[in-house]
Amino acid sequence: MIDFKFLEQIPTLEKGRQGFDLWLIDFEPSEMLSLFSTVLVNEERVAAARYLSAERTGLAIASRATLRLLLSLYLQKHPLEIEILHNEYQKPMLNPSDQLYFNVSHSADQILVGISRHTPIGVDIESMRTDTDWKNIAKHYSSPAEYEMLNSAEDPKFFFYQLWTAKEAFMKGYGTGFHFPLNQFTIEYSDSLCGKVTSLVPLSPDHWQIQNFQLSDSCMGAVAVPGELESIHATRLSTQTIKKIAASWNLV
């Protein structure tokens, strides 16, 4: 089980700390958007403006700015000096010389950032909406083994969101996103919230591990990494803490 510990101060990152870091940020649009726009480079502001709704634009701005502020703690660089690249599938990534991996997800008023010092990482959070046609989505995007597990689950809707966040976290961490069909691999669970990726052909044979977690009764999350899931450091930050990080770089 992943327990997010609330922190009000700017995090102190110990050198050589092992494991994976998960950061959950409670996003307050009314207080953050004016700040966030000062933390992005121009290309990021232009990309965010392409969304059709103000809500999605705001979340895109907030998630990228939050990422830059958190990465500044690891790299000890000004947030605007951090170079964010993209692979052939448009997955954001750092320069290999930075020796740091990250992934970002957002849903409603929360942003989740996963950071790893030694292997790729993927994260996903989803609101378990009541108006989503999850049965139809599961039929088209689950592998045959997953669809069988879903139909026999005690709570099929809960299992769908568990499975969906796990599959998204894996594909984001692996780096291909939806360019590889989601029904061509299987998430196999050893217990209720811990699983692994199987049937990866023609993907790499690396054994990816999955850990699901619930953020609330209506929000499911997942983290995926290649190899063993070591200790996970899970921290919850408020809007005010993010503003303190920005202030430390004279961005407020």
C-alpha positions in Angstrom: 0.0 0.0 0.0 1.3 3.5 -0.9 0.7 6.1 1.8 1.2 9.7 0.7 2.6 11.8 3.6 1.7 15.4 3.6 4.6 17.9 3.6 4.2 21.7 4.1 7.9 22.7 3.6 10.2 22.5 0.5 11.3 18.9 0.3 14.9 18.0 1.2 16.3 15.3 -1.1 19.0 13.2 0.4 21.9 12.3 -1.9 22.0 8.7 -2.9 18.5 7.9 -1.8 17.3 4.7 -3.4 13.8 3.8 -4.6 11.2 5.9 -6.5 9.6 9.2 -5.6 5.9 9.9 -6.1 4.7 13.5 -5.7 1.0 14.2 -5.4 0.0 17.9 -5.7 -3.4 19.3 -4.9 -4.0 21.8 -7.7 -5.9 25.0 -6.9 -6.5 26.8 -10.2 -7.5 30.1 -8.8 -4.2 30.4 -6.9 -1.8 28.8 -9.3 -2.3 29.6 -13.0 -0.8 33.1 -12.9 2.3 31.6 -11.2 2.5 28.6 -13.4 2.7 30.7 -16.6 6.0 32.2 -15.4 7.6 28.7 -15.0 7.1 27.5 -18.6 9.1 28.2 -21.7 7.3 29.6 -24.6 6.9 26.3 -26.5 5.1 24.8 -23.5 2.7 27.7 -23.3 1.9 27.4 -27.0 1.4 23.6 -26.7 -1.0 24.1 -23.7 -3.0 26.7 -25.5 -3.9 24.1 -28.2 -6.4 22.3 -25.9 -10.0 23.0 -26.6 -11.1 23.7 -23.1 -9.8 26.2 -20.5 -9.8 23.4 -17.9 -7.5 21.1 -19.9 -5.2 24.1 -20.8 -4.9 24.9 -17.1 -4.1 21.4 -16.1 -1.5 21.1 -18.9 0.2 24.3 -17.7 0.0 23.3 -14.1 1.4 19.8 -14.6 4.4 21.0 -16.7 5.2 23.9 -14.4 5.0 21.6 -11.3 7.3 19.1 -13.0 9.9 21.9 -13.7 9.7 23.0 -10.1 10.2 19.5 -8.7 13.0 18.7 -11.1 14.8 21.9 -10.0 15.1 20.3 -6.6 16.8 17.2 -8.0 19.0 18.9 -10.6 19.7 22.1 -8.7 19.0 24.1 -11.8 16.7 27.0 -12.4 13.3 25.6 -13.6 13.5 27.5 -16.9 17.1 26.2 -17.5 16.0 22.6 -17.5 16.0 21.1 -21.0 13.0 18.8 -21.6 13.4 16.6 -24.7 11.0 14.2 -26.5 11.5 10.7 -27.9 10.2 9.5 -31.2 6.7 9.0 -29.7 6.7 12.5 -28.1 7.3 11.2 -24.6 8.9 14.0 -22.5 12.4 13.2 -21.1 15.5 14.8 -19.7 18.9 14.9 -21.3 20.6 11.5 -20.6 23.4 13.4 -18.8 21.0 14.4 -16.1 20.6 10.8 -15.1 17.0 11.3 -14.0 13.7 9.9 -15.3 10.2 11.3 -14.8 6.5 10.9 -15.7 3.4 13.0 -15.1 -0.3 12.4 -14.9 -3.2 14.6 -13.9 -6.9 14.1 -13.2 -9.4 16.8 -12.1 -7.6 18.8 -9.4 -4.6 16.6 -8.7 -1.2 16.2 -10.4 1.0 13.1 -9.9 4.7 13.2 -10.7 6.9 10.1 -10.6 10.7 10.6 -10.5 13.4 7.9 -10.6 17.2 8.2 -10.4 18.0 4.9 -12.2 15.2 3.5 -14.4 12.3 4.7 -16.5 9.1 5.2 -14.6 5.4 5.6 -15.6 2.5 6.9 -13.6 -1.2 7.4 -14.1 -4.2 8.6 -12.1 -7.8 8.5 -13.1 -11.1 9.7 -11.7 -13.4 6.7 -11.4 -16.2 8.4 -13.3 -19.8 7.1 -13.3 -20.5 8.4 -16.8 -17.6 6.5 -18.5 -18.5 3.6 -20.8 -15.9 1.4 -19.1 -17.4 -1.8 -20.3 -17.0 -0.9 -23.9 -13.4 0.5 -23.3 -12.5 -2.8 -21.6 -13.8 -4.9 -24.4 -11.6 -3.1 -27.0 -8.4 -2.4 -25.0 -8.1 -5.4 -22.7 -6.2 -8.6 -23.6 -8.3 -11.8 -23.6 -6.8 -12.8 -20.2 -7.6 -9.3 -18.7 -11.1 -9.4 -20.0 -11.7 -12.7 -18.4 -10.3 -11.4 -15.1 -12.5 -8.4 -15.3 -15.7 -10.4 -15.9 -15.0 -12.6 -12.9 -13.9 -9.7 -10.6 -16.0 -9.1 -7.5 -16.2 -5.4 -8.5 -15.7 -5.1 -12.3 -15.7 -1.3 -12.4 -13.1 -1.1 -9.7 -10.9 -3.7 -11.5 -11.3 -1.8 -14.8 -9.8 1.4 -13.3 -7.1 -0.6 -11.6 -6.2 -2.3 -14.9 -6.6 0.9 -17.0 -4.2 3.0 -14.8 -1.7 0.1 -14.7 -1.7 -0.2 -18.5 -1.4 3.5 -19.0 1.4 3.8 -16.5 3.3 1.0 -18.2 2.9 2.4 -21.7 4.0 5.8 -20.5 7.0 4.4 -18.7 8.0 2.2 -21.6 7.9 5.2 -23.9 5.5 4.3 -26.7 2.2 5.5 -25.3 -0.8 4.4 -27.3 1.4 3.7 -30.4 1.5 0.1 -29.2 -2.0 -1.6 -28.8 -3.1 -2.0 -25.2 -4.7 -5.3 -25.9 -1.4 -6.8 -27.0 0.0 -7.3 -23.5 -1.4 -8.4 -20.1 -1.2 -7.0 -16.6 -1.1 -10.1 -14.4 -1.9 -9.5 -10.7 -0.2 -11.5 -7.9 -2.4 -9.8 -5.3 -5.1 -7.2 -5.2 -3.0 -4.2 -6.1 0.4 -5.5 -7.2 1.1 -6.9 -10.7 3.5 -7.4 -13.5 3.5 -7.1 -17.3 3.4 -10.3 -19.3 3.1 -11.3 -23.0 5.3 -8.4 -24.1 6.1 -9.7 -27.6 7.3 -7.8 -29.6 8.2 -5.5 -26.8 11.3 -5.8 -24.7 11.4 -8.9 -22.3 12.1 -6.6 -19.3 9.8 -7.6 -16.4 7.9 -4.5 -15.6 6.3 -4.3 -12.1 3.0 -2.5 -11.4 1.7 -1.0 -8.1 -1.8 0.3 -7.9 -3.1 2.6 -5.2 -6.3 4.5 -4.3 -6.1 8.2 -3.6 -9.7 8.3 -2.6 -13.0 6.4 -3.1 -13.2 7.9 -6.6 -9.6 8.1 -7.8 -7.2 5.3 -8.8 -3.5 5.5 -9.5 -0.6 3.3 -10.7 3.1 3.4 -10.9 5.2 1.1 -13.3 8.9 0.5 -13.5 11.2 -2.1 -15.2 12.5 -4.7 -12.7 11.7 -4.7 -9.0 9.6 -2.0 -7.4 11.9 -0.9 -4.6 10.9 1.4 -1.8 8.5 4.1 -2.9 8.7 7.6 -1.2 5.2 9.1 -1.6 4.7 12.7 -0.7 1.7 15.0 -0.9 2.3 18.7 -1.5 -0.1 21.7 -1.3 -0.4 24.7 -3.5 1.4 26.7 -0.9 4.4 24.4 -0.9 4.7 24.6 -4.7 4.6 28.4 -4.4 7.5 28.2 -1.9 9.6 26.2 -4.4 8.9 28.9 -7.0 9.7 31.6 -4.6 13.1 30.0 -3.9 13.9 30.6 -7.6 12.5 34.2 -7.5 9.6 33.2 -9.7 6.8 34.6 -7.5 
